[in-house]
Amino acid sequence: MQIAARDLTKGSIYQSLLLFAAPFLLANFIQALYGTVDMIVVGWFTDAAGITAVSIGSQIMVLVNSMVTGITMGGTILIAQYMGAGQEHEISRTIGTMFTLFFLIGLALTVLLFGGASPLLIALQTPAEAFPDTMAYTRIAACGVIFTLLYNGVSAILRGMGDSVRPLLFISVACVCNVLLDLLFVGVFHWGPGGAAAATILSQALSMVLSILYLRRRDFVFDFKLQSFRLSGSKARKIIHLGLPISLQSTMVDISFLIIAAVVNTFGVTAAAAVGIAEKFNSFAMLPASALSGAIASMVGQNIGSGQPERARKVLRIGIVFSLIGALGFFLWVQLSPESVMLLFKADREVIEAGLDYIRAFSFDFLLVAFVFCMNGFYNGCGCTVFSMVNGLLATFLVRIPLVFLLGNMLGMFGVGLAAPLASFASIVLGYWYLFTGRWKQQGLISPEAAPAA
């Protein structure tokens, strides 16, 4: 089995960062298409209530995915460490543990989501006219959580082994399938938001099956025999130990989005639909910064490990420049023609008017997250994951959410949108303070607990 490796401690930082970030960007872009395609197709063939149902339902599913994203990353890191040590047997045991662990988590989440959908939607103050469709979307999507987790597990395994091309191909297949099934279920069969959810889970199930069949036909380290799907306590603890900080931060931030959605839902179905559309566009605008964050974490980790803190700091500066360039086009688009963004989803005039103020104010965050995401990647790469998590949670729960309540009542939808860039600004201030203290130089990427077992 060949070990794929890339030395990021030498050569041009500009070239290395761009090449390393490209697979992240493409995969993230295609992943973001899932919910967006659902909302576009539903917007074409239904009404504001249907758009609201997909918006709220997809936010819930994003939260579920975030709960396991960190755990998945923990598996990627552990496999990569064993790859570096050439311990194929430990890789096989880790893969068996990942599949078993993700299956059990997916089963538990399916039961919780399906049974708790109604009280959850009530807590989110889902508009009455959108409640039935939102319930259908959430419960159908809940039935596909296991497929989502196992597919993400396969991708995590391949990335940990140095293969970023196959996960990209698998998710591309899933995306194409999702578009076709959306048009069939929603456009032809008129199944509404529930049809969009069914299209998504069937597409991910297909991608999962294809990825596993691909691995079984190759000389792969894991044999996929029933007895190999065993939960190793030590491996599970290491995966959770590595991924828990990332998982906690992602989950808490997504919970904050649900809180904000609950506030917006009190404004009515029109406002909820407008924010739902804007957030789908916003997710694309932030893809460059998100991709660069992952690349920066890896590059900084290698350079800190090799005793080159100043090169690591230069990676951060260059990453911010690249992120700003990527964000600038989206920012100008919203400022010059916000109506065209809303019209992508064929929104009616009332939804467009409600969304214009929100997206104009929020778009300043496109520029600010170029700093925030890159700094998060930098601090994670340095080993300062606790600071990165605390900084993000403080900005979200002590700045953004209170401002949503305050500015929302004072300025309406413009105030709700403005809360995001103000929170990011607070995060940047704290992030640069920590950078100037130099404490990040004292952290190591590799700790004894994270090192592979002998």
C-alpha positions, 0 to 999 in steps of 0.5 A: 500500500503506497503512502501519499505524503506532501512536504509543506515545510519547504518551497513556495507557500503560495503554490503549496497552499493553492494546490492543497486547498483546491480539493477542499474547495471543490468538495465543499462546493459540491457538498454545499450544492445539496441543500441549495439544489433542494431549495432551488427546485422546491422554490420553482415548484412550490411556495414560500412555505415549501422554501421555509420547510427546506430551510428549517429542515436542512438547518437541522440536518446541518446540525446533525452532520456537524455533531459527527464532523469532528469525530470523522476528522478524528478518524482521518487524523488517526489513520494518517498517523498510522499511515505515517508509521506504516502500521496497516493492522492498526489502520484496519482496526481503526476503519472497523471501529469507524464504520461500527461507531458511525453506524451506532451513532447514525442509528441513535440519531435516526431514532431521536430525530424521527421521534423528536421532530415535532417538539423540535420544530415547535421549539424552533417556532416553525410557522404554522403554514410550513409545519407539515412540510417541515415535519415531512422533510425532517423525518425523511431526512432522519431516515438517511442519517446512517447513509450520510455517516457511513459515506462520510466515514469512507471519505474520511478514511480515504483522505486519511490515507492521502486520497482526496480525488476519490471522495471528490468523485463520489460526492460528484456522483451523489450531487448529480443523482440528487439533482435528477431525483429532485426534478423527478420527485418534486417537479414531476411527482409533486412530493414537495419538500419531502421529495427533496429530502428523499432525493438527498438520502437516496443519492447519498446511499448510492454514493456510499454503496459505490464507494464501498464497492470501489474499495472492495475491488482494490487491494485495500487494507480493510477486508469488509468481512462481518467479523472485521466490523468490531468496535475497539474501545481504545480506537474509539476513545482516540477518535473521540479525543482527537475530534471532540473539540472540533465537533463541539465547536461546530455543533454549538455554532450550528445550534446558534444558527437554529436559535437565530432561525427561531428569532427570524421565524417569529417575523413570519414565513416571508422573513424565514424564507428570505433568510433561508435563501440568503443563507444558502448563498452565504454558504457558497460565499464562504467556501474559499475561506473554509477550504483555505482554513483546512489547508492552513491547519495542515500546513501550519501543523507541519511547520510548527512541528518542524520548528518554523513558527515564522513560516507558519505565520506567513502561511496565515498571512497568505491564506488571508489574502487568498480568502479575501480575493475569493470573498470579494467577488461575492461581496460585490455581487450582493452589494451591486445586485442583491435582487439577482441572488434572491431571484436564483430561487424564484422568490416572490416579491415579498420574499425578495424585499425581506431578503435584500436588507438582510443579505446586504448587511450580512455580506460584510461578513464574507470579508471578515470570515476571511480572517476568522476562518484562516485564523481558526485553521492557523490555531488548530494547526498550532495545537491551540484548538481550545482557544479556537473553540472558545474564541468562536463560541464567545463571538457567537453566544456573547455577541451575535445572538444578543445582537440578533435580538437587539438589532433585530428589534431596532432595525428589522432584517438589516439588524439581524444580518448586521449581527454576523459581521459584528461578531466576526469582528470581535473574534478577529480582535481576540484572535489577533490579541492571542497572535501577538502574545506568542503563546501559540508558539508554545503549542505542539501539533502532536501530543503523546495521546494523539500519537499512534500506538506502537 
